[in-house]
Amino acid sequence: MKNIFSALAKTAVVLLSLSSFNQLASAHNHQPLVVYSELIDMPVEAFVRQAMLSGMKEVQLSGVAIEQSSDPKIKAFARMMINDHSKVNEELKLLAKAKGVSLPMSKLPGGMRPDGRIDSELENLKDTTRNQNVAEAAGNMKSSVTPYRDGDTEADILKSVEDLKKMKGVSLDQAYVDVMISDHQKAIALFEEGAKSKDSAIRKFASKHLPHLKAHLKQVSALNKS
């Protein structure tokens, strides 16, 4: 009888051990799925295209701000946006070429170009208002670029430009500041992901420009009057 109880006890220990092992193995088998989801690398094409669209939007809206705002501080910030983001977009063009990434449309309705410039001259800011059918174009245009998460498409940019052009005075200034804050927050998030890219060129590019984007956000936040 003693031997029977001893055998039953040993069997119970073995069963408990097997159960614990199975639970541990099950947890281990599921863990890589969670880890992998956190380590998914942003596609190079997605980063380059969305960074380009982001830069285009900053320049286009800043062109409207310079043309229509009467606030010297707003105008000064907008000029800085055009200069800084145009330079970044020039770098993006070279990066896109090196990576074989096709950029947004070569020329968008309203004179918008993938390098963020208005036609061929930055100085001719009146070109930001030349297209009288921007809203219609934005509504009918199918974007050639799928936005990454909450990024903008060409149509979104055109609509934002058209909406800002309809405003005047303090309303225009505040709307411009609001969108600059929001868009720079999105750009910072985008570039932070790019700075973690497995692609060394993307990682270097994003890391280089992150401080500039954060500085822009700080500067435009100081202009916020709401």
RODO-2510 file (C-alpha; in nm, 4 decimals, decimal comma):
residues 226
     n   res          X          Y          Z
     1     m     0,0000     0,0000     0,0000
     2     k     0,2876     0,2318     0,0876
     3     n     0,4414     0,1698    -0,2528
     4     i     0,1109     0,2534    -0,4229
     5     f     0,0859     0,5895    -0,2446
     6     s     0,4488     0,6626    -0,3298
     7     a     0,3880     0,5852    -0,6970
     8     l     0,0752     0,8058    -0,7047
     9     a     0,2671     1,0924    -0,5456
    10     k     0,5443     1,0672    -0,8044
    11     t     0,2861     1,0607    -1,0838
    12     a     0,1215     1,3744    -0,9462
    13     v     0,4554     1,5548    -0,9358
    14     v     0,5276     1,4579    -1,2957
    15     l     0,1846     1,5766    -1,4121
    16     l     0,2231     1,9072    -1,2327
    17     s     0,5655     1,9544    -1,3860
    18     l     0,4314     1,8803    -1,7339
    19     s     0,1474     2,1266    -1,6809
    20     s     0,3852     2,4007    -1,5720
    21     f     0,6125     2,3276    -1,8685
    22     n     0,3213     2,3454    -2,1108
    23     q     0,2129     2,6822    -1,9691
    24     l     0,5651     2,8155    -1,9944
    25     a     0,6051     2,6839    -2,3479
    26     s     0,2711     2,8334    -2,4489
    27     a     0,3679     3,1737    -2,3106
    28     h     0,7047     3,1509    -2,4839
    29     n     0,5465     3,0620    -2,8165
    30     h     0,3174     3,3650    -2,8040
    31     q     0,5771     3,6137    -2,6830
    32     p     0,7658     3,6573    -3,0153
    33     l     0,4429     3,7773    -3,1801
    34     v     0,4262     4,0708    -2,9402
    35     v     0,7947     4,1488    -2,9701
    36     y     0,7823     4,1300    -3,3491
    37     s     0,4896     4,3720    -3,3679
    38     e     0,6976     4,6252    -3,1762
    39     l     0,9978     4,5789    -3,4012
    40     i     0,8302     4,6079    -3,7416
    41     d     1,0490     4,8448    -3,9419
    42     m     0,8887     5,1339    -4,1290
    43     p     0,9227     5,0734    -4,5037
    44     v     1,1819     5,2996    -4,6652
    45     e     0,9366     5,4017    -4,9357
    46     a     0,6708     5,4963    -4,6796
    47     f     0,9113     5,7164    -4,4857
    48     v     1,0549     5,8960    -4,7888
    49     r     0,7199     5,9659    -4,9495
    50     q     0,5484     6,0808    -4,6320
    51     a     0,8438     6,2980    -4,5315
    52     m     0,8279     6,4604    -4,8747
    53     l     0,4548     6,5261    -4,8500
    54     s     0,5018     6,6687    -4,5018
    55     g     0,7669     6,9080    -4,6288
    56     m     0,5543     7,0086    -4,9266
    57     k     0,2664     7,0972    -4,6983
    58     e     0,4827     7,3105    -4,4704
    59     v     0,6124     7,5111    -4,7673
    60     q     0,2764     7,5537    -4,9375
    61     l     0,0972     7,6746    -4,6259
    62     s     0,3887     7,9000    -4,5373
    63     g     0,3658     8,0581    -4,8826
    64     v     0,0038     8,1473    -4,8113
    65     a     0,0976     8,2845    -4,4676
    66     i     0,3624     8,5140    -4,6161
    67     e     0,1259     8,6309    -4,8860
    68     q    -0,1766     8,6994    -4,6645
    69     s    -0,0640     8,7489    -4,3036
    70     s     0,0076     9,0949    -4,1662
    71     d     0,1918     8,9670    -3,8579
    72     p     0,5714     9,0124    -3,8923
    73     k     0,6395     8,7192    -3,6587
    74     i     0,4164     8,4866    -3,8607
    75     k     0,5809     8,5979    -4,1831
    76     a     0,9294     8,5462    -4,0391
    77     f     0,8450     8,1956    -3,9214
    78     a     0,6837     8,1127    -4,2558
    79     r     0,9964     8,2258    -4,4449
    80     m     1,2059     8,0013    -4,2234
    81     m     0,9719     7,7109    -4,2995
    82     i     1,0105     7,7627    -4,6728
    83     n     1,3883     7,7834    -4,6544
    84     d     1,4392     7,4937    -4,4146
    85     h     1,1868     7,2499    -4,5560
    86     s     1,2849     7,3196    -4,9162
    87     k     1,6423     7,2229    -4,8304
    88     v     1,5225     6,9067    -4,6571
    89     n     1,3099     6,8166    -4,9568
    90     e     1,6105     6,8575    -5,1851
    91     e     1,7935     6,6044    -4,9700
    92     l     1,4908     6,3770    -4,9842
    93     k     1,4977     6,3871    -5,3634
    94     l     1,8552     6,2568    -5,3609
    95     l     1,7686     5,9951    -5,1001
    96     a     1,4662     5,8818    -5,3006
    97     k     1,6792     5,8490    -5,6128
    98     a     1,9401     5,6445    -5,4278
    99     k     1,6731     5,4130    -5,2871
   100     g     1,4727     5,3873    -5,6085
   101     v     1,1645     5,5410    -5,4466
   102     s     0,9112     5,7150    -5,6683
   103     l     0,8043     6,0478    -5,5233
   104     p     0,4602     6,2153    -5,5378
   105     m     0,3390     6,3633    -5,8646
   106     s     0,6053     6,5664    -6,0473
   107     k     0,3761     6,8696    -6,0422
   108     l     0,0534     6,8981    -5,8469
   109     p    -0,2456     7,1153    -5,9322
   110     g    -0,1836     7,4696    -5,8114
   111     g     0,1841     7,4712    -5,9026
   112     m     0,2850     7,2387    -5,6205
   113     r     0,5966     7,0291    -5,6765
   114     p     0,7440     6,7367    -5,4823
   115     d     1,0351     6,9520    -5,3659
   116     g     0,7852     7,1874    -5,2038
   117     r     0,8532     7,4792    -5,4366
   118     i     0,6005     7,6933    -5,6191
   119     d     0,6704     7,6367    -5,9876
   120     s     1,0450     7,7039    -6,0153
   121     e     1,0879     8,0091    -5,7927
   122     l     1,0399     8,0379    -5,4177
   123     e     1,0302     8,4158    -5,4385
   124     n     0,7152     8,4174    -5,6492
   125     l     0,4880     8,3390    -5,3574
   126     k     0,1816     8,4703    -5,5380
   127     d     0,1856     8,1464    -5,7310
   128     t     0,0360     7,9794    -5,4233
   129     t    -0,2982     8,1374    -5,5140
   130     r    -0,2969     8,0926    -5,8906
   131     n    -0,5145     7,7850    -5,9143
   132     q    -0,8809     7,8851    -5,8913
   133     n    -0,9990     7,5256    -5,8892
   134     v    -0,7874     7,3840    -5,6103
   135     a    -1,0797     7,2579    -5,4062
   136     e    -1,2289     7,0816    -5,7067
   137     a    -0,8935     6,9346    -5,7995
   138     a    -0,8424     6,8074    -5,4463
   139     g    -1,1831     6,6430    -5,4444
   140     n    -1,1346     6,4677    -5,7761
   141     m    -0,7681     6,3726    -5,7491
   142     k    -0,6629     6,0232    -5,6518
   143     s    -0,3463     6,0325    -5,4483
   144     s    -0,0436     5,8580    -5,5943
   145     v     0,0881     5,8040    -5,2424
   146     t    -0,0756     5,6010    -4,9687
   147     p    -0,0307     5,7969    -4,6453
   148     y     0,1565     5,6325    -4,3593
   149     r    -0,0874     5,6142    -4,0683
   150     d    -0,2237     5,9664    -4,0223
   151     g    -0,0110     6,1293    -4,2924
   152     d    -0,1409     6,3618    -4,5626
   153     t    -0,2092     6,2896    -4,9276
   154     e    -0,1695     6,5398    -5,2105
   155     a    -0,5440     6,6046    -5,1955
   156     d    -0,5238     6,6737    -4,8219
   157     i    -0,2492     6,9289    -4,8827
   158     l    -0,4440     7,1038    -5,1571
   159     k    -0,7505     7,1281    -4,9341
   160     s    -0,5443     7,2677    -4,6457
   161     v    -0,3957     7,5325    -4,8752
   162     e    -0,7360     7,6270    -5,0121
   163     d    -0,8890     7,6476    -4,6643
   164     l    -0,6097     7,8741    -4,5393
   165     k    -0,6345     8,1032    -4,8418
   166     k    -0,9982     8,1777    -4,7505
   167     m    -0,8964     8,3202    -4,4123
   168     k    -0,7751     8,6656    -4,3133
   169     g    -0,6207     8,8483    -4,0213
   170     v    -0,6011     8,6853    -3,6803
   171     s    -0,8068     8,3862    -3,7961
   172     l    -0,5534     8,3080    -4,0683
   173     d    -0,2593     8,3520    -3,8310
   174     q    -0,4103     8,1223    -3,5691
   175     a    -0,5114     7,8595    -3,8243
   176     y    -0,1592     7,8598    -3,9679
   177     v    -0,0015     7,8267    -3,6237
   178     d    -0,2417     7,5469    -3,5279
   179     v    -0,1663     7,3400    -3,8363
   180     m     0,2076     7,4013    -3,8015
   181     i     0,1967     7,2705    -3,4451
   182     s    -0,0083     6,9662    -3,5414
   183     d     0,1964     6,8865    -3,8514
   184     h     0,5292     6,9240    -3,6739
   185     q     0,4113     6,6877    -3,4029
   186     k     0,3270     6,4346    -3,6737
   187     a     0,6566     6,4985    -3,8529
   188     i     0,8522     6,4452    -3,5327
   189     a     0,6748     6,1130    -3,4760
   190     l     0,7504     6,0137    -3,8360
   191     f     1,1175     6,1082    -3,8116
   192     e     1,1521     5,9358    -3,4749
   193     e     1,0424     5,6148    -3,6435
   194     g     1,2790     5,6862    -3,9298
   195     a     1,5628     5,7336    -3,6809
   196     k     1,5068     5,3725    -3,5706
   197     s     1,5070     5,2363    -3,9265
   198     k     1,7202     4,9358    -4,0129
   199     d     1,8234     5,1281    -4,3241
   200     s     2,1335     5,3286    -4,2326
   201     a     2,0651     5,6086    -4,4850
   202     i     1,7106     5,6622    -4,3566
   203     r     1,8292     5,6425    -3,9983
   204     k     2,1019     5,9020    -4,0622
   205     f     1,8694     6,1373    -4,2512
   206     a     1,5937     6,1232    -3,9893
   207     s     1,8347     6,1636    -3,6984
   208     k     1,9939     6,4646    -3,8677
   209     h     1,6666     6,6541    -3,9096
   210     l     1,4827     6,5570    -3,5899
   211     p     1,6412     6,8381    -3,3855
   212     h     1,5367     7,0919    -3,6491
   213     l     1,1757     6,9729    -3,6412
   214     k     1,1696     6,9910    -3,2630
   215     a     1,3136     7,3424    -3,2770
   216     h     1,0453     7,4440    -3,5278
   217     l     0,7750     7,3063    -3,2991
   218     k     0,9108     7,5036    -3,0058
   219     q     0,9257     7,8219    -3,2120
   220     v     0,5757     7,7942    -3,3553
   221     s     0,4334     7,7000    -3,0155
   222     a     0,5643     8,0336    -2,8894
   223     l     0,3478     8,2033    -3,1534
   224     n     0,0349     8,0269    -3,0360
   225     k    -0,2248     8,2754    -2,9120
   226     s    -0,5135     8,0396    -2,8424
***
